[in-house]
């Protein structure tokens, strides 16, 4: 099939790639909805602006403008919100209620976003490739949330979140042949056509349309299209598709007998299909003409080229690999996956800090994390029986570097669990009376007791003829016990430092070489290649600097050699 398509040089065109990972952004939205009570707006049922701004910050995108409701394309967060609803991962009221006879639109009172925990846990249990397939299926079959919009909720009339093309006018789309078209089947047919294209090769959109016209002229509208609509009114093949010269009064239907009728209808659909599901899910990159479009509206031929990526082909073939986890001697953990591996990431983030989250240019996920002592200790406090080493071995599928194994065993010793009590006091006494016993909450040691209501305890001890001593600690340190007091706690006496004895220390000299890269793309590529070669290295993601030991120079040169087809590195 690809031999029938025309390869193109994208340099004269405006190449656009989508950098939004739809699966990653979906989980960010779900985490936010779980942690916050999102009360949807009363009139529009949309997400409030305050929550929009917070979500935009988490997603790393610009917040919406105040008048974005006037913009035809859905804002990305609204798009993710609708996707979560389509996947049944969240729920909220879609019907509303009418607040009187004068209400023309429904109102939504106390309408909160609710995360469906059972469905979410089921979704989390899927492999990343299966999660991505569920998203594809949801976008393929999604319906409009607006009443009476079902027949027009397709690429002919509906804008994608990041597309550039305009649409047909939707008037009359509820009649004629439009309501009879089966768009889920049409989309899957076109995706199967794209699956047969070689990854990374640019093809002209015009040649794809010509291929469809020659081999599948009825892929969109059946040859046996009904001659009358569902109300019995006569209709024609292209009666729903109107062209104009930017003036609505001059709109005319595309003549079915025109020699270029296929290009004017099916061809326009193919362009808009490419920039909706395939582009939104990062299956393709697209290239547009740099010249302003001046023809009949809606635009035709403006999306000039496309290329599919390996990630898309693996998804369609069901060949998505399980996430690859590499643990390096410098405590870096590198996660590589065709699709965003949320379950693995959530395990790793509880053990360390995320250092980098790049994409390798083809849509795959590559994340770099670093194990941290405090994070490991915290995880062990929460799960005392957890074997961190076994967990990491299971994720990586191989033994840990020996130094990492030793350090993890040492870190585990810093994870003793403790309980912090507020509003209590420690009572140190050899014998506790019955009058004081009622205030005791717990006996910590033979002479140490945890008591409540310390003021009453102090008064009771004085009443019993004892001489209690009260010690109030400051916020920043502990107060020492008086030198004359009898206590297990440290007393106020000068501490004499023991004489220091110098010991012999043998120091090994390690020569480190650092390389500074000019951009994210080359920096991320060399990081990924070094990880594949099992070369220990350290990184500064802000400055794009990679540091290796001199003895690893050969592995670094091997990594440079592997990337020679993509980058011509010149070390100064």
Phi, psi and omega in degrees: 000319183296335178293343180267356177262154184263117175293149180225159173265117185281354186303319179286353186256168176266103184275130181236129174240144179268122181260010179268123175271107188296325180290318177298313183293329176298316181288328174297316178298316182294320177298319179294315181296329179287325185272340183235153174269101180273106178267113186289155186291144188295318187273317186260345184065019178272174177284132181300154183298324179301314178292325177300316182295318178296315180295321179299322179294317179295325182276346181074038178233166178289139177292158181292149172287160184294334181253028180295344179295342179277349185273137187291324185279142179291141175292148188302320181293322175299320179298314179295322178300315178294324178296315178300324178291319180296327179277359181063027177275339173227165176214150173194166185292129178250349184268317183071191179214149180269129190263037179135169183293338182274355183282124176265341179231153180287154174249154182238103186262128178050050183259107184251147175284127180243126178279127179276095190300317183298316180292323179295316179296324176295319180293319179295332181285350180279154172293155180306321180295326179288323176298317179296322178295322177297321178295316178302315180296320180296316179292326180293323186253003185297149179243161180291143175276352181267141180295141176071012183257005187301315185290339182255005182272073179206177187295338178296323190238350188247135181275142170278163184291333184231021179275173180239342187281149175276180186234168170290155172290132187275001183297136181081005184288346177279354180241183178071210184276345186306313181294348182268348184285139184257085187293325176303319179289323179297315182295317180294327176298313181292323177297323177293325175296314180296328181300334183274357177277141177293139182292141175084355181263128178279133176233154178281139177294325180301319180290327175296317179296319179296321178298316179294320181297322182284319189256331183222063186294345183244026180294333183260303180249119183302153178298326180266043179300141182299143179275345177229153179276187185291349177259003179088006180276140179300144178214164178238170187303318185244026184294336183277355190245112187247133175255156179205166174259050180069004179239116188300330181295339182263012181294136178223145177290151177289125180294129182293339182264004179292140182298334179252024182299321180300313179297325184283339179245289180300322179297317177296323179296317181301317178300314183286330174296316182300322184268007175259264185297309182300317181286319181298323181268009177063037173275333183223157162256152182233158180227130182250156174294142178279346180275136178301140180284133184234007184273198180290142179272143359285164187299153179218130180082003182286324174276099193273333185207167180205159170215139177267162179243166183297326181301317179295315182296320178295322178298312182294329179272358181068034185247019181297122182287155174291152181304139178258125182244124179241125180251121186259159180300337179273014176075009172283141174241120181252124180250126178236134181201145176296329183227153188304113186269076189299321183295319178292317181298318181295327176292315185289322183294339176282353183247356183189207187232138178282127183258328183202147180220061182272167167250150185273012178095349180240017176093347181286158181263133172224115180237142179244124179238165177225129178297137179234137182302314183295322180292319178297316180297319179297317179298321180290329175295320180288325181229082186301331184270002183286133175262101184297318181299316179295322178299313181292324176297320180294321181289323184270338180077015180207167179294152179281153171305143188301321182291326178293318179300315181295316181295320180298321178296323178289317180299327181298335179287349180261015186250029177298134182278141176218160179244129179264123179256135175245139180083014179242172179219160175261130177249119179256115179202147179283326181229126180256129184280165179296327181294329181269336183306324184293343179268351185282134177261321182203144175263112186274320180213171182307327181242007183241126181231143174266121184233155175254169178053060186300328179297316180292324178298316181297315180296320180296318179296320178295320179299326181281002176085013178269168181244079182288151176243126181258131179238121180256121181274149176274166183292329188261347176199176179265144177275132181283151180283146179304149182298331184274349183283151175262112188202155173279344185274159183302138181254165182283088172214146184300141180262123180267122180290134177291143179300136181274134179247120181291139177239156182283131180231125177265121184252129176266131178277127177241120180268125181249137178248133180245142178233128180255126183257151188278342186208168181297319188297309180291324179297313181294323181295316181290325176300313181297318182292318177298322178296319179296328179275002180061038180266121177294135177204160175240152185227152169240100187293333180288319183264358181060044182248133175245132179241133177228159173284151184302327182292345179265011184302321181297320178294322178297316179295327176294320177297318178299320180296320180296333182263012186297332179287341183252320183229139172256089184286137175230110184273121180266000000 
